[in-house]
Amino acid sequence: MKYLAVLFIALLGVVMISGSVMEDDLYELVREFANDPAPRHGRNGCVNRFAKNICGDLVSQKNCRAASRMGRFARQHCQFLCGLC
């Protein structure tokens, strides 16, 4: 019974330590998205409907002209990036 109690306490300590590490990573991601400097709105209601991690990193300006699913997505959702304003 003593061994079971020691094992339970050790397991609880491991869970608490790994939980605090994951919590720090989560706070870092939240801070990154909150401080995103990329403008999402342009003139005349021209809007990037997604943040910089999609319209800018994943979808680039060269995708705006392609006749593909990525190009169609870029022209529809990343208008400010594609210069369709």
C-alpha positions in Angstrom: 0.0 0.0 0.0 2.9 2.3 0.7 4.3 1.7 -2.7 1.0 2.6 -4.3 0.8 5.9 -2.4 4.4 6.8 -3.4 3.6 5.9 -7.0 0.5 8.0 -7.0 2.4 11.0 -5.5 5.1 10.6 -8.1 2.6 10.4 -10.9 0.8 13.5 -9.6 4.1 15.4 -9.6 4.8 14.5 -13.2 1.4 15.6 -14.3 1.7 18.9 -12.5 5.1 19.6 -14.1 4.1 18.7 -17.6 0.9 20.7 -17.2 2.8 23.9 -16.3 5.1 23.4 -19.4 2.0 23.1 -21.7 0.4 26.1 -20.0 3.5 28.2 -20.8 3.4 27.1 -24.5 -0.3 27.9 -24.7 0.2 31.4 -23.3 3.1 31.9 -25.8 0.7 31.0 -28.7 -2.0 33.3 -27.3 0.5 36.2 -27.0 1.7 35.6 -30.6 -1.8 35.8 -32.1 -2.7 38.8 -29.9 0.3 40.8 -31.1 0.0 40.0 -34.8 1.2 43.2 -36.4 -0.1 42.3 -39.9 -3.0 44.5 -41.0 -6.1 42.5 -41.8 -8.1 45.4 -43.3 -7.3 47.7 -46.1 -9.0 50.6 -47.8 -12.6 50.4 -49.1 -13.5 47.4 -47.1 -10.8 45.2 -48.5 -10.2 42.5 -46.0 -7.9 39.6 -45.3 -10.3 37.2 -43.7 -7.5 35.2 -42.1 -4.6 36.4 -40.0 -0.9 36.6 -41.1 -0.3 32.9 -40.4 -2.7 32.1 -43.4 -2.7 35.2 -45.6 1.0 35.8 -45.9 2.8 32.7 -44.6 0.8 29.8 -46.1 -0.8 31.7 -49.0 1.6 34.0 -50.8 1.1 36.5 -53.6 2.2 34.1 -56.3 -0.8 31.9 -55.3 -3.3 34.7 -56.2 -2.9 34.2 -59.9 -2.8 30.4 -60.0 -5.8 28.5 -61.5 -6.0 26.1 -58.6 -7.8 25.5 -55.3 -5.1 27.6 -53.5 -5.5 30.4 -56.0 -9.3 30.4 -55.7 -9.0 30.5 -51.9 -6.4 33.3 -52.0 -8.6 35.5 -54.3 -11.6 34.9 -52.2 -10.3 35.2 -48.7 -7.0 37.2 -48.9 -8.1 40.1 -51.1 -5.8 42.6 -49.4 -2.8 40.4 -49.9 -3.7 39.8 -53.6 -4.2 43.5 -54.3 -7.8 43.1 -55.4 -8.9 46.3 -53.8 
